């Protein structure tokens, strides 16, 4: 129940209402939403800085609430990319904002959670569409373009059409080889890449509570693939434990009112799920991995803001241990942050990868968006733990990207073809 | 906001921003330098058909995926003044509105328009194709205000404490 009104509200509505001056809000209303945090990277940042300059703004609304992250073209692939990094560094210095530079952070969404910037109930405007990842911790994170981010940097707020909410009710516990990746792929398979437009996906129920924070990150991350503004889990004890000693601000948990109006309800029994794969060239083109078994694989890529967590690396390492990457396949593992990289090294995971013939690289968005670090040639097939398989996303428009969980991706590297991980020798 | 122009169809549902502006060129900051890469992963020949008063006519769920503003920036630098579609992805829609590109959801106008049709977008609630008017749901007051201002740069500039 919100403090200004007695009508029932969804969790997203409550968060937006608490960050606006409106007396009440309903889906479809346009409201001005205050940001707790504004985030930009080496791609969205420089374009946003230009917009901000054109607005005539000479300072940010609050340097304590702005974070910049170098992650897309790192390490720089060419001189022009190096200039973006220079610009980010100089702008951060000039405006005295927190900057996670090269070698000092990692992939923005994993990093900002890890660094305690994200707390339940907060609003994060990010110059990256996967800002919806922060819903894993009960926050309203939403991706915006660079002019929006320029305006956020100047004013500390953005315009937002109040979204409806699609309630995804999860029951049961995931079976072996099934992860958060499969949960969101199942949702995408059901509602498609436009099914969440003008809505927030809210993940609730006993099944949601079984998912670890790393798995929730994977789920929330791909909400935008349904067209959604954000994907959000109400904060629970797991979030509280994750944030203990990490959160930079105090927070309170909230949830949707039982009698709130939802656009749609989707029920998923996690125990009935099997490992899934999104076939080229849409994230909603989802089939059980068994149906795609036998597809030859040229490259496997395990990393990105959805699935480059320690959980993913452990899953992959359990497959690679004592096995070799298939002769026709190359495999790349990209820990999402410097901290995950160190943990993985300390646990011996990186050694397991290298021994199996896997390339382990520094944290970067890299090949996920076709920037660098593992592009695909025409005719090649990749299995990746990333979030988009659009035509040309990772290089040639004539390559095919298959999205899957880390177990499936690692198994494909070992087998040289798509295979259910239970079936590898 | 009322914009007149000449229709050019971009056919296909779920056209993503990656194919409209491939990731390898995201290291470009200047819209004039973005323009030569517009539609590169999809149909580069479309570029040759853009005039200085083009209105793109598009299908469902146009502009999905990445928030990269490079797509509408490259469109604007190439002469695109408006977009009429069956439906849009959210970030693409707001990027266009923020940049002062007229954007309207109007499936009937998409059906009616041929390449070369004369199109008028009035964001207050109509799209006209070769003189035939189709009504659209009225835009929220804020979007009209944004359009009147010329875009979010101008809208924000008017609200800065200086």
Interface residues (C-beta under 8 A of the other chain):
Chain A: X28 X29 X30 X43 X44 X46 X47 X50 X51 X54 X55 X56 X57 X72 X73 X77 X78 X80 X81 X83 X84 X87 X127 X128 X129 X143 X144 X145 X146 X147 X148 X150 X151 X154 X155 X159 X161 X193 X194 X197 X198 X224 X225 X227 X229 X282 X369 X370 X371 X388 X390 X391 X392 X393 X397
Chain B: X14 X16 X18 X19 X22 X23 X24 X26 X27 X28 X29 X41 X42 X60 X61 X64 X65 X66 X67 X68 X69 X70 X72 X73 X87 X89 X90 X91 X94 X95 X98 X99 X140 X141 X142 X143 X146 X151 X152 X153 X155 X156 X157 X159 X160 X162
